[in-house]
């Protein structure tokens, strides 16, 4: 087997796969090292691919409930076994697709755990592999808790592959993953409690819309406990006894920690070759270069000052593949960000957030628009369709927006295109969209 390459990529997730394919298409000899039995990393095997396949059914069920007695007389129950089979098929086909894409582009796949021997070589299964350049895309892993009874606390990995739904469960963490999983489980009939260590959920988003989402989920039956820490989990004859701050307790069938992830770098032996790390991952500069010049890092395992989300990892991978193959070096420049919480309803953000804008009133105006009576939302009986539009006072341009609605992901993506291209209202008026649609609704508020 070949052991010398131009570039070795450690990890086959969205970041690793994308940069490997990019480099191979630039005629580099590339190998990908993957420690898991399946390719595709967290996103495909234990992350958003499986989560969103399950959420698709939950979203359809939620939509059906909105139409109960308005055209739909009976709402079917969610069949967890069947949607689990659909999840498995989608996840499996995703992993197979990654393998086939790499092989089709002559990328060598090395199965095993890599550890650095020096800056130009790694050992995998006692075999030495060398390269001029290394790209670390090893991703992240769940942050585990150290409390009495921690053996009873599972992670989102297990939650997304539950063979049987619990009657009542506890989620530790009120972040993007926590809200999506709480919505999924709640819609499937599970009693959900969320424990958050501080008093603020979804810090990236405007507090007003976050609170509105929390109130909606509370009305659906989700319980929230803020400023609380898990202190003990013990086994009982009926399930688990969950204890947290102020001696509060919950009786549940299961407990899952969804409170963030940490860089998956423990086995790489980075310190031995001088690669610096921090509490947020491998230290990189604005070219995703580590403290060892021929070694780069990207995605969830590095400390780049951006959210650890798949879209950022993919953007970094495209940049890095092009930059490595360029005769010039240049810093990465991120576009206007867009992200979505896949809760029910969804919460989306593009550009400047409402939280930032409210703290700089001299610079930004926050325009509030209630859209739930607009045709696009009313015809689907959406109870919430709120828009916060962020307008820069100096030129009256829209520079950000937050949306709380069932279709927030679609609207923020439309708006991401307009904001990134700096489309003015006059330019927008030269375009035509299908009517009636959310895209056409943009004419009603764009500046």
N, C-alpha and C positions, 0 to 999 in steps of 0.2 A: 504494500500500500504506500502511496506517496506520502512523504513526510515534510517536504519543503514547499512553502507557498509564498505568494506575494503578501497576502493578508489572511490572518486567521481571525474569525469573528466568534466570540464566546457568547452563545445564546441564540436561540432561533425564534424568539418572539417577534412582534411586529417590527421592533427596531432592528434586531439582528438579521431577520429575513430580508427586510427592505434594503439595508446597507449592503448585504452580501450580493443580492441581485443587481444592485446598482454597480457595484465594483466589478462583478462578472461581466456585465454588459459593456464595461470599459476595458474588457479583455485582461482583467487581472486574474491570476490564479488564486482562487479563494476556497477556504475551508470553513465550515461552521461546526463548532463543538456544542453538543447538547447533552446535558446530564439526565434529562427526563426520557422516559420511554416513548413519549410522543413529541413531535415537533410542534412549534407554534407558540410556546411560552404560556404565560398566565392568561393573556387575553383570550386565546382560543380554548385552552384546556380547563381553566378554572376561573375565568373572569367574564368579561362582558359578552362573549359569544354565547355561552350557556345562559347567562343571566338574561340577555335580551330575547333569547328563544323562549324562555319561560314567561318573561314579561309580555310577550306578544299575546299569549292567551289571556293573561291577567288584564291587559288593556282591552281586549275584545269583550271580556266579561264585564269590565267596568262600564264600557260603552253600552253594552246591552242593558245594564241596570239603569242607565240614564234614560233608556227608551221603554222601561217597564210601564205598561199602561198607556204608552204613546206609540203603539204599533207592535210591541212585543208583549205577549201575555205571560209567557213563561221563560224564566231565565235558567238555563242549564247550569248544573254544578260543574266545577272544574275537576277534571279527571287527572289527578297528579301522576298516575302511572303512565298514562298515554302521553302527556306533555313531556314526561321524562324521557320517553323513547324518542320523541321528536328532538329534544335537546341532545341526546346522545348521537343521533344521526348527524345533526348539524356540526357538533363538536368534532366528531370523528372525520367527517368529510373535510372540515377545515384543516385538521392536522395532516391528512393525506394530501391535500392541495399544496400545503407548504412544502412537503417533501418532494412532490412532483415538480414544483416550480424550481426548486433548488437544483434538482437533478437535470432538469431540462436546460438549465443554464450552466451545466458542468461545474457546479459547486460540490465539493467533496463534503460529505456528512460524516462526522466523527462522533460516535456515541460514547459518552462517559463524562466524568468530572475533570475539568482542567485545573491545573495549578501551575503557576509560573515557576520556572527554574532560573531564568534570567530574562532580560528585557527582549530577547529574541527567541525564546523557546518556552513551551509549556509541556507538561507531562500529562498524558491521558491514558489510563489503564497501563501504566508502566512504559508506555511508548512515548518517545520524544518527538515533538513536532516543532518546526521552526518557521519563522516568517519575518519579513522586514517590518511589517506593521501589524499591530493588534488592535482590534475594536472590542471593547467589553460591553456586552449588551445582555448581561446576566439577569436583569430585571430585579424584582423585589419579592419578598415573602411576607406572610402575615406577621404582624407584631403580636407576640404572645404575652399573656399576663402572668405575673408572678404573685399569685394569691393562694391561700389555702383552698384546696379543691380545684386547682387549675387543670387537673386531669379530666375534669368534667366540662371544661370550656373548649368548644370547637371553633373553627374559623369559617370564613365565607366559602372556602374550598369545599368543606363538608356540607355546608348549607345548600349550595347549588346542586349537590348530588344526593340530597336526602331521598332515601327509598320510600319513606313514609312521612307524611306531614305530622308535626306535633300539634297538640291542641293549644298549647300556650308556650311561647318562647320569649327569651330575653336577648336583645341585641345590645352590645357594648359599643357605643359610638354613633353620633348623629351627624355623619358626613354623607358624601355623595353615595357611597355604597350602602350605608345604613338606610337612607331614605328609600332607595330603590328596592332593597330587599324587604323592608317593612311594608311597602305598598304591595309587593308581590304576595307576601305571606298573608297579609290582611285580606286581600281580595280572594285568596284561596280559603278563607275561613279561619285562619289562625289568630289567636289572641296574641298581640305583639306589645312588648314593653321595651322602650329604648332608654338606656342609661348613658348620660353624657357627663363627662368630668367637669365641664364648665357651664356657663350660662348661655352659650351661643352656638347655634347649629349653622352649618353651611356658611362659614365666615366669608367666602368669596362673593356671596350674593347679598343683595340689599335686605336688611333686617325686616323691613315692612312686608315684603313678599314672602320671606322665609316664615314669618309669624303667621301669615295667612295660610301658607301651606301646612304648617303645624296644626293650626286650628281645624283645617279641613280633615287632616288625618286623625285628629282627636275625635272628631265627629264620626269618623269611620270606625273608631274603637281602639286606635293606637294610643298607648300611654307613654308619656314622656316624663323622665326624671332628670332634671338639670342640676348642676353643681353636686354631682353624686359620683362616687367611685365604688366599683365592685370590691368587696372586702372578703367574701367567703362564699364558697359553693359546696354544699354537702348533699350526699345521696340520701333519699328517703324511700319509704316503701312505695310511694306514689310517683316519684320523679326526683326533682331537684329542689332544694331549698336555697334560694339566692338571697344573699344579704349584701346590702350596700350602705352608703353613708347614712348616719343618723339612725342606725339600727332598723332601717326599713327592710322589708323582706317581700319576696315574690315566690310563689310556688309555681314552678314551670317544668316542662318536659325537657327543655334544652336551653343552652346558653351559647351564643356565638359572639366572638369578638370581631368587629368590623371597624375597629378604630385605627385605621391607617396601616401602612406597610413599611418595611425597612429594606435597605439595599441587600440583595442576595450576593454577598461577596466573601463570605466566611472561608470558603475553600480555595480561593484564588492565590493566597499567600502574597498579597500585594505589598505588605510591609517589607518583605524580604528583598524586593527589587526596587524599593523607594517610591512606590506609588502612594501618594497621600490620600487619606480619606477623612471624612468628617461624620458627624452624627446624621447627616442627610445623604450620605453616599460618597462616591469617589469624587475628589475635587477635580474640576475641569475649568479651563479658561474659556474665553468667548469663541474658541475654535473647537471646543469639546476635547481638548488635548489635556492629558493628565500631566503630573509632574515629571513623568518619563516621556520625552518627546515623541517616540514612535508608538506610544500606546494612547488610545482614545477611549472615551466612555460616553455612553448616551442612554437615553431612556430612564427607566425608574432607578437604575443603579447609580446614577451620577447626581451631583449636587447643583446642576444647572438651575438658575432661579426662575423656573416655570413650573406649572402644575404637572404632577406625574400622571399624565393621561396619555392614552394611545395616540391621539392625534398629534401631540407634541413629539412623541417618540418617532412617529413616522416622518414628521417634518425634519427632525434632527438627522434621521437616517438618510433622507434624500440629500440634505445639505452635505453631510459628511462624505458620502460616496462621491459626490461631485468635487468636493474640495480636495480630497485625497488624490484624485486623479487630475487635478488642475496643476498647472505650472506655477500658479500664484496661490498664496494663502489669504483668506479673508474671513472676517468674523461672521458668525451666524446672526441673522437678523430676523426676528420672529414677526409674523404678521399680526394683525389685530386678532386677539384670541376669541374663541367661541367654545362654550361648553354647556352641557345639559345634565341636569339631575333627572334620571328616568324614574321619577316617582309618579304617583297618580293623584293629581295632574302633574305634568312635567314643569320644571323650572329651568329656564334657559338664560344664558348671558352671552353678550357679544360686546367687545370693546370696553369702554369705561363703565364700571359698575355704578349702581345707584349709591352704594356705600361711599365710594370715593367721591362721587359728585356732590353728595350732601355735605361732605367735609370741606368742599371748596366752592361755596356758593357764588363767590365773586368770579369764578371761572366757568362754572357749568350751571345750566338750568335743568331741573328734573321735571319733566312733563308727564303727568299721570293720565292714562287713558283706560277707561273701562270698556272692553270690547265685547262683553258677553252677549250684548243685544245685536251685535253686527251679524249679518246673515251667515258668514262663514262659521260662526260659533253657535249661533242660535239654532241653526238647522240640525246641529249635532247635539243640541241640548246641553252644552257645556255650562256648568254652573259658575265657573271662574274663567275669565279671560282678561287678565290684567297686563298692561304694558307700561313700563317706565322707560321713557325716552330721554336720553342724555344729550343735551344740546350745548355745544360750545358757544359761549356768549360772544366771543370775538368775531365770529363769522357766521353764526346761526347754522352751523353744520351739525348733523347728527353724528356723534362719536361713540355712542354706546346705547345699549338697550337691555332690559331684562323683561322676560315674559313668563307669566304663570298661566298655563293653559294646557289642555291635552295635546296641543300641536306646537308647543313652544320650540321644540327642536327644529321644526321646519321653518318657522318664522325667523329664528335667530340665524339660521344658515342663509336664508335669502338676504338678511340684513348684513351678514358678514361679507358677502360679495360686494354690496353697495358701499359699505364703510371702507373696506380694503382698497376699493377702486376710487374712493373719494367722489362718488356719484352725487351730483347736486340735484336739486328738485327740477331744474330746467332740463338736465340730462335725463332724469327719470321720465319726464313727460314725453321724451322722444321714444320711449319703449312701450311695448304693449304686452300685457299678460292675459291669460285666460280669465274669463269672468263667469261666475263669481268664484273667487279663490283668495287664499291668504296673500298670495303675491300681488294680486290686484288691490288688496286692502292697503298696501304700502302707500299708494297714491294719497290715502286719506291722512297720513301723518308725516310723510317725509319732508325734511327741510334741507 
